[in-house]
């Protein structure tokens, strides 16, 4: 009986959560006099089912993440050659997902069109591929969700939904203002994710320096403590330079000849 096949079967049993341990299978195989070929055939069947379940799970996680599926933003299709600086490798190293495993927040700061959202979504995409639940939301959408939740008394449900994912991506921080109640909900969210167990982090994008984020929230000095929690253990990537947008833009210009009006038409 091949140890390799048994190890593969053990992994498949765990993924599929079968009601049989590898020890039980080994005993059954021995008692039944199964040949190595028969065990290998069973291993191939269960391995197929294991891979199929993983792919189905990833597809579900991806669909629920609100990340683009038709044209996904990934690290592979981000042009790192456009970036300059000694820390580009640190940026590329995000593919390891160490920030989410180490409970470390990330912020991408820079002007519009410099790839912040692409990088944030690429990190989320990688999380999905590794089976980590991810959720993408714009700051203005978050504000609207909080406002609606307050209106319907569903604040707890909305907060629970935003705390649940391993990776929460909040895009365009600083593009809208939060009133006092929405500010309270926002930092309740930050606090709960700060104390969340297991793999977890928040990814932010903004064209404003984090020191200026407080200008978009309506709260007293306690807000500063909440902001500190965001960056208590975080990595901030500041991207400077021209926008990447429009690099493949084609421009055409035309000149029309003057068209005489009917009043200028000569009479016979």
matplotlib code that plots the C-alpha trace (Angstrom):
import matplotlib.pyplot as plt

x = [0.0, 1.6, 2.2, 1.9, -1.6, -2.6, -1.4, -3.3, -6.4, -6.0, -5.9, -8.9, -10.9, -10.1, -11.1, -14.3, -15.1, -15.8, -17.1, -14.0, -10.5, -7.5, -6.9, -10.3, -9.7, -6.3, -7.9, -10.7, -8.2, -6.1, -9.1, -10.5, -7.2, -7.2, -4.3, -2.1, -3.8, -7.2, -6.1, -4.5, -7.8, -9.7, -7.1, -7.6, -11.4, -11.2, -8.4, -10.7, -13.6, -11.2, -10.0, -13.5, -14.7, -11.7, -12.5, -16.2, -15.3, -12.9, -15.5, -18.1, -15.6, -14.7, -18.4, -19.2, -16.1, -17.5, -14.2, -14.3, -14.7, -14.7, -11.5, -9.9, -7.1, -4.2, -0.5, 0.3, -1.4, -0.1, 2.9, 5.5, 8.0, 6.2, 7.2, 10.6, 12.0, 13.9, 10.7, 9.1, 10.0, 8.1, 5.1, 5.5, 6.0, 2.3, 1.5, 2.7, -0.4, 1.7, -0.2, -3.5, -1.9, -0.1, -3.2, -1.4, -3.4, -2.3, -2.8, -2.1, -1.8, -1.4, -3.0, -5.7, -4.7, -1.5, -2.7, -3.9, -7.2, -5.6, -3.1, -5.8, -8.0, -5.0, -4.3, -8.0, -7.9, -4.9, -6.8, -9.7, -7.5, -6.2, -9.7, -9.8, -13.1, -12.7, -15.0, -14.5, -16.4, -16.0, -16.0, -19.1, -20.9, -19.9, -21.4, -24.6, -24.8, -24.4, -27.0, -29.5, -28.7, -29.5, -32.8, -33.8, -32.2, -29.9, -26.6, -25.5, -26.2, -24.3, -21.3, -21.3, -21.2, -18.2, -16.3, -16.7, -14.3, -10.6, -9.7, -11.9, -10.9, -12.1, -11.5, -11.3, -11.1, -11.5, -13.9, -16.9, -17.8, -19.2, -21.7, -21.3, -23.4, -21.7, -18.3, -19.3, -20.2, -17.0, -14.8, -16.9, -16.0, -12.3, -12.3, -14.0, -11.7, -8.8, -9.8, -10.8, -9.1, -7.5, -6.2, -7.6, -6.7, -8.1, -6.8, -7.3, -6.8, -6.8, -5.5, -5.1, -2.4, -3.8, -3.0, -5.8, -8.4, -9.8, -11.1, -13.8, -15.1, -17.4, -16.1, -14.1, -10.6, -11.6, -11.4, -7.7, -7.4, -9.5, -7.3, -4.3, -5.8, -5.9, -2.2, -1.2, 0.3, 0.2, 2.1, 1.6, 2.7, 2.9, 2.8, 3.9, 3.9, 1.7, -1.5, -1.3, -4.7, -4.8, -1.5, -3.2, -5.5, -5.8, -6.6, -7.9, -8.6, -10.6, -11.2, -14.4, -14.6, -16.9, -20.4, -22.4, -25.8, -28.8, -28.8, -25.5, -26.6, -26.4, -29.6, -29.9]
y = [0.0, 3.3, 5.9, 8.6, 7.4, 7.2, 10.8, 12.1, 10.3, 11.7, 15.2, 14.5, 13.1, 16.2, 18.6, 16.7, 16.1, 12.4, 10.3, 8.1, 8.5, 7.4, 4.8, 3.3, 3.2, 1.6, -1.1, -1.6, -1.8, -4.4, -6.5, -6.4, -7.3, -4.2, -4.0, -0.9, -0.2, -0.3, 2.1, 4.4, 4.5, 5.4, 8.1, 9.6, 9.7, 11.4, 13.8, 14.8, 15.5, 17.4, 19.7, 20.2, 21.3, 23.7, 25.3, 25.6, 27.2, 29.7, 30.6, 31.2, 33.3, 35.3, 35.9, 37.1, 39.4, 42.0, 42.0, 42.2, 38.7, 39.4, 41.4, 40.6, 42.9, 40.7, 41.0, 39.3, 41.9, 44.9, 46.5, 46.8, 48.1, 51.4, 51.8, 53.1, 52.9, 50.5, 49.2, 47.8, 44.3, 44.9, 45.7, 42.6, 40.6, 41.2, 38.1, 36.0, 37.4, 37.8, 40.9, 39.1, 36.1, 38.5, 40.7, 43.7, 46.4, 47.9, 51.4, 52.4, 56.2, 58.3, 60.4, 59.1, 56.6, 55.4, 51.8, 51.9, 50.2, 47.6, 46.6, 46.5, 44.3, 42.1, 41.5, 40.6, 38.3, 36.5, 36.0, 34.5, 32.1, 30.9, 30.4, 33.6, 35.4, 38.9, 41.9, 45.0, 48.2, 51.9, 54.4, 56.1, 52.7, 52.0, 55.3, 54.6, 51.1, 52.6, 55.3, 52.6, 50.3, 53.1, 53.8, 50.1, 49.3, 46.7, 48.1, 44.9, 42.8, 45.1, 45.3, 41.5, 41.1, 43.5, 41.9, 38.4, 38.5, 37.8, 40.7, 43.9, 46.3, 49.9, 51.9, 55.7, 56.8, 60.5, 60.9, 61.5, 62.7, 60.7, 62.2, 61.6, 58.3, 56.9, 57.8, 55.8, 52.8, 53.1, 53.0, 50.3, 48.3, 49.1, 48.1, 44.8, 43.9, 44.9, 42.3, 39.7, 36.3, 34.4, 35.7, 39.3, 42.7, 45.8, 47.2, 51.0, 53.1, 56.9, 59.9, 61.7, 61.3, 59.2, 62.2, 64.1, 61.3, 62.8, 65.8, 63.5, 62.2, 64.0, 63.1, 64.4, 63.4, 59.8, 59.5, 59.9, 56.8, 54.9, 56.1, 54.9, 51.4, 51.3, 52.0, 50.3, 47.5, 48.5, 48.9, 52.1, 52.3, 55.8, 56.0, 59.2, 60.1, 60.5, 58.6, 55.3, 56.0, 56.9, 55.4, 53.6, 56.5, 57.4, 61.0, 62.3, 65.8, 67.1, 70.4, 71.1, 73.4, 76.4, 75.6, 78.5, 79.1, 79.3, 83.1, 83.1, 81.0, 83.2, 83.7, 83.4]
z = [0.0, -1.2, 1.6, -1.1, -2.1, 1.6, 2.2, -0.8, 0.4, 3.9, 2.4, 0.2, 3.2, 5.2, 2.4, 1.6, 5.3, 4.7, 7.6, 7.3, 8.6, 6.7, 9.4, 8.7, 5.0, 5.5, 7.6, 5.0, 2.2, 4.0, 5.1, 1.5, -0.1, -2.3, -4.7, -5.1, -8.5, -6.8, -4.1, -6.7, -8.6, -5.5, -4.8, -8.2, -7.8, -4.4, -5.6, -8.5, -6.0, -3.7, -6.5, -7.8, -4.3, -3.9, -7.3, -6.4, -3.0, -4.7, -7.3, -4.5, -2.5, -5.6, -6.5, -3.0, -2.8, -5.3, -7.0, -10.9, -12.3, -16.1, -16.1, -12.7, -11.4, -10.4, -9.5, -12.8, -14.9, -13.0, -14.8, -12.0, -14.5, -14.4, -10.7, -9.5, -6.0, -3.8, -2.2, -5.3, -4.2, -0.9, -3.1, -5.1, -1.9, -1.0, -3.1, -0.2, 1.7, 4.9, 5.9, 6.2, 8.0, 10.4, 11.0, 9.4, 7.6, 4.2, 2.8, -0.8, -1.0, -4.1, -6.8, -9.1, -11.8, -10.1, -9.6, -6.0, -6.6, -8.9, -6.2, -3.5, -5.7, -6.7, -3.0, -2.5, -5.6, -4.2, -0.9, -2.7, -4.6, -1.2, 0.2, 2.3, 2.3, 0.9, 0.4, -1.6, -1.0, -1.8, 1.1, -0.3, -0.5, 3.1, 4.2, 2.4, 4.0, 7.4, 6.7, 5.5, 8.4, 10.9, 9.1, 9.3, 12.7, 11.1, 12.3, 14.0, 10.9, 8.6, 11.0, 11.4, 7.6, 7.3, 10.2, 8.8, 5.7, 6.3, 4.0, 3.9, 1.1, 1.5, -1.6, -1.9, 1.7, 1.9, -1.1, 1.1, 4.6, 7.5, 9.9, 13.6, 13.7, 10.6, 12.1, 15.2, 13.1, 11.1, 14.1, 15.7, 12.6, 12.9, 16.5, 16.0, 13.1, 15.2, 17.8, 15.3, 15.7, 12.8, 9.5, 9.0, 7.8, 6.1, 2.8, 2.2, -0.8, -0.7, -2.5, 0.8, 3.4, 6.3, 8.6, 6.8, 7.0, 10.2, 8.1, 6.6, 9.9, 12.4, 15.8, 18.8, 19.9, 20.5, 16.7, 16.8, 19.0, 16.5, 13.6, 15.6, 15.7, 11.9, 11.7, 15.0, 12.8, 9.2, 6.0, 4.0, 0.3, -1.1, -4.9, -6.5, -10.2, -13.2, -13.8, -15.7, -17.3, -20.9, -21.8, -24.8, -25.6, -29.3, -30.1, -33.4, -34.5, -37.5, -39.2, -41.1, -44.1, -43.8, -44.9, -46.4, -44.9, -47.1, -46.9, -48.5, -51.5, -54.6, -56.5, -60.3]

ax = plt.figure().add_subplot(projection="3d")
ax.plot(x, y, z, "-o")
ax.set_aspect("equal")
plt.show()
